[in-house]
Amino acid sequence: MYNGQRITVITPCLNEEQGIQEVLRRMPAFVDEVIVVDNNSTDRTSEVAAQLGAKVIREEVRGYGRSYKRGFAAATGDVIVTLDGDHSYPVDAISYLLEAFRHLEVDFLNASRFPVRDKRAMSLKHKIGNLILSLAMSLLYLRWVRDSQSGMWVLRRSILPLMKLESDGMAFSEEIKIEALKHPRIRFGEISIQYSSRLGEIKLNPWRDGFYNLWFLLKKRFT
């Protein structure tokens, strides 16, 4: 527990046996529940995660959003923290984020990767793509969001029923922020974190996913 709140950490994984080891070994002791959603991996991700004490749930249908929906349904904590299984997000910063979450008195806290301090963590192409998508979201919803594509968030589990989450793919990351931003009962905040280079293979297709996410933003706003 952390300040009287049960904490669940959810990590979606697709062939992340190398990264998930580092993530779970650094998990703070106050975390009550760690859920690893294995998105039909072909390596030892599930085995490694289970050996290190995580609750492993297998989601056969591949998709970033699909994995999170499965993880949310299984979570029991009062507060949910998310991060990727590739060790690019700082596990050591969970307590820092929870303190910010409490002091800012928000219901959804987005962990922005910008400014990126580790030059190896993100290519120039990815930085430009992220900037374009974040600017697009900010203009469409009239609220500045520095990192619309971040995969590390802190949220109250109680706000999930207030959200209409449709995306099963990478656009889920921006969709959950949109739902938090536009709902009058959800208080949204954002804070910077240290982002690092990932362990293991890269799954993201920058051109395909970038254009799809931009199209999704427009569709979400105008339909």
N, C-alpha and C positions, 0 to 999 in steps of 0.2 A: 504493500500500500504506500501511497504518497499523499501526505496531508489528509488522511482519512478517505482517500479515493482509491478504488481498485483500478489498476492499470493493466490494459491489454496492449501488447505490441503485435501488429500484423505485418507479415513480410511475404509478398508474393514471390515465387521463385520458378524459374525455368532454367534448368541445368546450371545451378549455382552452388555445386558442392564445395567449391573452393571459397567463395565469398561468404556463404552462410556459416561456415565454421568460424570465421573471424567475427561476424556479426553476433553470433550466439555466445561466443567466449567473452565478449565485451558487454553483454547485456547486464544492466544494473540489477542488483539483488532485490530492489524494491518492486520490480515488475512482477505482477501476480500471474500473468498468463502470456505466453508467447505462442502465437499461431503462425505456422509456416504453411502457406497454401502452395502446394506443389502442383504447378500447372502442366501436368503430364510430362515431367522431365524424363530423360532417357539415361541420366547418370545417377549418382548415389545421393542426390539432394535429400530425399526423404529419409534415407537411412542415417545420414550424417546429422540431420536436424533432430531426429528422434533420439539418437544417442546423446545429444547435447541438451536434452530436456524439453524440446519444443513439442507442442501439440501439432501434429502433421495432418493436414486435410488435403486430399487429392482432388483437384478439379480437372476432369478429363478434357473439357472443351477449352482450348487455349484462348487466352485473352486477358489483358491486364485488368480491365474492368470486371471481367467475369471472375477473376481470382479474388478481387477485393470484395465483391458482393458475397461470395462464398465465405470469406473471412469475417465480414461484418455480421453475417447471420449466425456465426458460431461464437462471436465474442461475448464475454460476460462482464467485462470491466466497465466501470463508470466512465473512464476516459480511455480513448483509443489513440495510440501513437502508431504511425505507419512509416515504413522505410523499405528500400529495396534490399534484396538479398545479395547484392554484389559488393557490399561494403563501401559504396561511394558516399553514403550519408553517415554522419557522425553518431554512432551509438552512444558515445560518451556525452553527447549533448542533450540526451533525453531529459535529464534533471534540469538543465538550463531552460529547455523549452517548456517543461511543466511549470517552472517558476514564472516564466514570462506569460504563459497561459493563465496562471492564477492572478498575477498582478495586473495584467491588461484587462482582466474580467471579460474574456471573450469565450465564444462557444466553438469557434474554429480558428486555429492558428496555422498559417502557412509558413513553412520554413524555406525562405528564399536562398537559392544558391549564389546569388549575386550580391556583391562583386565576387567573381571567382578568383581566389588567391593562388590556387595551384594551377599553373599553366598547363600541366599535363591532364587535368581533369576534364576539360572541355575544349574542343576544337573551335576555331574561329567560325566555321560554318555552323556549328551547333549554337554558338553564342548569338550569331545574327538571327538564326531561325527562332530561337527562344525570345529574342527581343521583339521580332515581328509579331509573334503570337501573343506576347504579353501586351504589346501596344494595341493590338486588335481587340483583345478582351477588354482592356481599359477603356477604349473608345466606345465599344458597343454597350458596355454596362456602366459607363460614367463613374468608374471607381478605379483608382490606380492600383494595379497589381504588378509587382515587380517580377514575379516568377510564376507564370500561369501553368508551367509544366512540371513544377517540383513534385516529387513523389514522397516528401516527408511532411506529414501534417499531425496536428494534435486536435482532437475533437471530442465533444461529449457524445457518448453513444445515444443519448436521448434525442439528439437532433436528427438522427438518420431517418425516422419516419416522416420528417418534414420535407425530405428531399425526394425529387423525382429523378432517379439515376437510371439512365437508359443505356449508355455506352458499355459495350463489352470489351472495347479495345483501349488503345493508348489515350484516346480522347477522354476517358474517364477522369484523368487527372485534372483537366480543365473543367470538366462538367461538375465535379463535386465542389469546386471553388465557386463556380457560377451559382449553383444552388445555395451555397452559403451566403454569397454576396447579395442575392436578390430577395432572400426571405426576410421579412420584417422582424421575425423573432430570433434570428440568428446573428450574433455579433461576430464580425470577422476581423482578424488581425494578421499581421505579417511581420516576420523578424528574420534577420540574416543568420546563416550558419556557414560552417566551413565545409566545402564540398571537395571530395578527393577523386582520384582516378579509380575506376572500377577494377575488380578482379574478375577474370574470366572473359568469355566472348561477348561481343556487343550484339544485342538483339535488335536495336532500333535501326530502322531504315529512314534516314533523315528526310529524304525527298518525299517518299510515299507517306510517311507518318505526318510530316510537316504540312503538306498540302491537305491531307485528310483532316487534320486537326483545325486548320483554318476554315475549311468547308463546314466542319461540325460547329464551330463558333457561330458562323453566319446562320446555319440552319436552326441552331438552338435559340438564337436571338429573334428570328423573324418567323418561326413557325410555331 
